[in-house]
Amino acid sequence: MGESKRRKELLGEDYGKSETIVPWLPITKGQSEQFTKWSTRGAWIGIVGLALWWITVRFIGPSFGWWHVS
């Protein structure tokens, strides 16, 4: 008997379903990977936004006379 058949008999109805990270938390490994992907993307968007804001305030704003930096 192959490993796949043994695992299928052992797991029964749970065969083929995503595993949870911990038994008491209903979050699957796929969901955790998706969360990591989206939170990393959000962090980079925030970093780029902050850099653009800093460039605007530091360089573009004073050139239009919006802010006086001595």
C-alpha atoms as one frame of an Amber mdcrd trajectory, in Angstrom:
protein
   0.000   0.000   0.000   1.375   3.410  -0.926   1.899   6.324   1.415  -0.972
   8.283  -0.141  -3.485   5.505   0.493  -2.260   5.075   4.075  -2.595   8.801
   4.719  -6.072   8.804   3.161  -7.205   5.968   5.432  -5.679   7.645   8.482
  -7.196  11.085   7.858 -10.575   9.923   6.566 -12.799  12.926   5.758  -9.991
  15.415   6.471  -7.903  14.053   3.587  -7.047  16.808   1.091  -8.079  19.680
   3.365  -5.603  22.376   4.340  -3.867  21.906   7.664  -4.365  24.444  10.421
  -1.388  26.149  12.036  -2.443  25.122  15.537  -5.446  22.912  16.379  -7.286
  25.540  18.445  -6.908  28.346  15.852  -9.039  27.987  12.691  -6.440  29.519
  10.340  -4.943  27.361   7.613  -1.376  27.526   6.367  -2.594  28.950   3.050
  -4.446  31.745   4.829  -1.355  32.608   6.872   0.770  32.788   3.716  -1.830
  35.041   2.094  -1.850  37.315   5.152   1.942  37.561   5.052   1.850  38.433
   1.338  -0.762  41.183   1.775   0.802  42.672   4.919   4.218  42.821   3.216
   2.658  44.536   0.208   0.886  47.004   2.509   4.115  47.782   4.343   5.917
  48.565   1.074   3.046  50.799  -0.043   3.372  52.674   3.248   7.142  53.056
   2.871   6.806  54.394  -0.691   4.015  56.764   0.404   6.126  58.099   3.266
   9.097  58.646   0.941   6.921  60.527  -1.569   5.438  62.659   1.222   8.938
  63.488   2.518  10.167  64.461  -0.968   7.099  66.684  -1.435   7.503  68.464
   1.885  11.302  68.763   1.707  11.912  69.703  -1.926   8.766  70.418  -3.939
   6.948  72.442  -1.272   9.729  75.015  -0.723  10.157  75.504  -4.470   6.539
  76.701  -4.654   6.854  78.797  -1.527   4.613  76.589   0.592   7.187  76.029
   3.277  10.214  78.026   4.207  13.248  75.982   5.245  16.263  77.945   6.394
